[in-house]
Amino acid sequence: MSAQSPGFVPEGSAVSLPPTFVNDDERIRSWLLTTDHKRVGILFFVTTALMMALGGAFALVLRIEHLTPDRTIVDALAYNRLFTMHGVVMVFLFMIPAIPGSFGNFLVPIMIGAKDVAFPRLNLVSFYFYFVGAVVVLIAMQAGGLDTGWTFYTPYSVQSPSAVVPTLIGLFIVGWSSILTGLNFIVTIHTMRAKGLGWMRMPLFVWSIYGTSIIQVLATPVLGLAVALVAIDHGLDWGLFDPARGGDPVLFQHLFWFYSHPAVYIMILPAMGIVSEVVCTFCRKNPLSYRAIAYSSMGIAFVGFLTWGHHMFVAGLSTFDAGAFGVLSMLVGIFSAIKVFTWVGTMYRGSIAFNTPLLYVFTFLFLFVFGGMTGIAVATTSLDVHWHDTYFVVAHFHFIMVGGTLTAYFAGLHYWFPKVTGRLYSERWGLLAAALVSAGFFVTFFPQFLLGNAGMPRRYYDYPPEYQTLHVVSTVGSWVLASGMIITVGYLLWALKSGKRAGKNPWHSASYEWLTRSPPPPHNFDDTPVFATDPYDYTETGRLSHE
Amino acid sequence: MSDAKATHLEHFQDLEQQAHAARLGIWIFLASELLLFAGLFALYGAYRAHYPAAFGWGVDHNVRALGTLNTAILICSSYSVAKSVHMLRRGRPRFAAGLVAFTLACGCAFLVIKGVEYATHFREGVFPGGHGSFFLGQPQGLKVFYTLYFLMTGLHGIHVVVGMGLLVWLLSRILRGQLAVPHTHPLDIGAVYWHLIDVVWIFLWPIFYLTPGTF
């Protein structure tokens, strides 16, 4: 893709341009108290990106620690705290809020032709719930040294002398943010669509955010309850999950996973939405089946609520329950496979432009299928007994969360970078970094399948020397992965200041967000938008509507 | 002209769209609230299946008359708040304000009765978490029963207080003339939230007052 697209605006002409959401009011105060969904999206983006960096730094230390079987750089207690912080930060402070909070906030109103989300002030409140909760969580974990793992399993979490209560209070606050964001999106998508924009014409990213929002609204309160009960048990000694007082610790696991399994669909569904957008734009084709992608998002959102028991196959579930949860979990594989086949079918005989976002999507497809297939394997109860709590499971969910969600996150970051900033990043550096991230990821996590299958348990500080080779390979992979990300930060920051001007539609996409200027004006569109053509109309008509 | 413009926020096309968004928003929020209570109901179900005798005994120990009186009070309050929405839409804000005030009085009465019950429990030595002299020599299940009792009625009580705060705010807006035809939807939201409080109690009532014994 050359920068000389039809919408190309030469350097220096910026002065005459009408105001954008960025330079409309540049005071710090107007950013911090903004009700503009685009600015709230940027606030979410910056904060979640910092969380990713922090969680990634913890992961790098963990990997370095595993270079040798015994102590390498940290002691066992610090190790326990580090993997807890890595999990809590990555899951609750990065993966869950990242795509809905940043891309969702920025794009959903534009994609449906609205001026803002339905409740703009609530949207800002939602950001501050997230921000305050995140600060509380980080301070608590740093000062009090949480060592329960991100799952807070009772009875240990009730007895652990570390900062369980403040951390859970922080997570409870973050949960509010998640619920309110989801609520805002559901109402926005229902009530704020531009005239004539029916459900079956919305960009697919909006569908995926819709499915995600339903999960956020319905599952998060149960997590809030579960962590509140643990905090009460820990702080007030009510013993609701304490066997010594008639409680049942396994019930906590049920409550926890009732949220935290759907939570992985909060992480992957928006990522799938990004993939749908990128595939169509860079293959210049309408999706093989719009309905298949839209409905399978809803299918995943629904079935996702019925699979939580697969985390508890070895926690005393009855054979019947375990079998039922196993089969229900496999249904997710069917919906996911529908999506993957549809994406690949969309590429078939498309006019493929091999840009950075699409390279990330190829990585996504490969890693996600890999992670998905191993997911079917661990949903099989007999196999899961062998793999439970080993690196096999660690590798499986990192293939989905990092190999899936994070690569799609990077695809979306590059795809919408010109729209958000009005600048183009360097395609050459982008492709290089994407290649490093993809290769680095695979080298980091593929050996962990082998380690887990060979018996390496997760969350263990020491390991027998025969596992060392694979651990070293994994650690080296993590450095490649990190180098790709650091390069990405470098060239994107450079592009932010000095990149070529992007124009309104550098990718020649047919989707709606490219109908407005880059960066968009404060109220998204200069004139009331008319979405005359479908968002994936790559015929002559569709092209002309974007002129 | 300026009045008509002031009735809807800038990012909506018209007041109808704004009202639709607000109503849908509160229903979605109620769905979220229901799931919050659902977690506790699930715990209750699991523990009751585990300790049928103790739970049956605990239900029997609670004062059925007080629980039933509170149910009646909340149903009355749900009626009055629904009627107030109706009256506001019909253009009778003073009548609507009176009905909201009556609803608030019902909320107070509910909390007073609940407080009397709690005071009785504490005097008997019944505290959450199996603390208190009452539980000496009693089965484990009874401790779990009262922990859940305090958790669920306590969480419900917090919702009553929040709902009353919402109604006080709406009442003041009605009295200041800020809620009047066609701008009536904020009262819908308060009313719908108040109904949730009622509905949750309708389910707490049988599990804590009406179903002694084992099944």
Boltz contact constraints between the chains, C-beta under 6 A:
constraints:
  - contact:
      token1: [A, 115]
      token2: [B, 11]
      max_distance: 6.0
  - contact:
      token1: [A, 116]
      token2: [B, 11]
      max_distance: 6.0
  - contact:
      token1: [A, 118]
      token2: [B, 21]
      max_distance: 6.0
  - contact:
      token1: [A, 179]
      token2: [B, 32]
      max_distance: 6.0
  - contact:
      token1: [A, 183]
      token2: [B, 28]
      max_distance: 6.0
  - contact:
      token1: [A, 183]
      token2: [B, 29]
      max_distance: 6.0
  - contact:
      token1: [A, 186]
      token2: [B, 28]
      max_distance: 6.0
  - contact:
      token1: [A, 187]
      token2: [B, 21]
      max_distance: 6.0
  - contact:
      token1: [A, 187]
      token2: [B, 24]
      max_distance: 6.0
  - contact:
      token1: [A, 187]
      token2: [B, 25]
      max_distance: 6.0
  - contact:
      token1: [A, 190]
      token2: [B, 24]
      max_distance: 6.0
  - contact:
      token1: [A, 191]
      token2: [B, 17]
      max_distance: 6.0
  - contact:
      token1: [A, 191]
      token2: [B, 20]
      max_distance: 6.0
  - contact:
      token1: [A, 191]
      token2: [B, 21]
      max_distance: 6.0
  - contact:
      token1: [A, 217]
      token2: [B, 28]
      max_distance: 6.0
  - contact:
      token1: [A, 217]
      token2: [B, 32]
      max_distance: 6.0
  - contact:
      token1: [A, 218]
      token2: [B, 35]
      max_distance: 6.0
  - contact:
      token1: [A, 221]
      token2: [B, 32]
      max_distance: 6.0
  - contact:
      token1: [A, 221]
      token2: [B, 35]
      max_distance: 6.0
  - contact:
      token1: [A, 221]
      token2: [B, 36]
      max_distance: 6.0
  - contact:
      token1: [A, 222]
      token2: [B, 35]
      max_distance: 6.0
  - contact:
      token1: [A, 222]
      token2: [B, 39]
      max_distance: 6.0
  - contact:
      token1: [A, 225]
      token2: [B, 36]
      max_distance: 6.0
  - contact:
      token1: [A, 225]
      token2: [B, 39]
      max_distance: 6.0
  - contact:
      token1: [A, 237]
      token2: [B, 129]
      max_distance: 6.0
  - contact:
      token1: [A, 238]
      token2: [B, 128]
      max_distance: 6.0
  - contact:
      token1: [A, 238]
      token2: [B, 129]
      max_distance: 6.0
  - contact:
      token1: [A, 238]
      token2: [B, 147]
      max_distance: 6.0
  - contact:
      token1: [A, 239]
      token2: [B, 129]
      max_distance: 6.0
  - contact:
      token1: [A, 240]
      token2: [B, 147]
      max_distance: 6.0
  - contact:
      token1: [A, 245]
      token2: [B, 130]
      max_distance: 6.0
  - contact:
      token1: [A, 245]
      token2: [B, 143]
      max_distance: 6.0
  - contact:
      token1: [A, 246]
      token2: [B, 140]
      max_distance: 6.0
  - contact:
      token1: [A, 246]
      token2: [B, 141]
      max_distance: 6.0
  - contact:
      token1: [A, 246]
      token2: [B, 143]
      max_distance: 6.0
  - contact:
      token1: [A, 246]
      token2: [B, 144]
      max_distance: 6.0
  - contact:
      token1: [A, 251]
      token2: [B, 46]
      max_distance: 6.0
  - contact:
      token1: [A, 255]
      token2: [B, 39]
      max_distance: 6.0
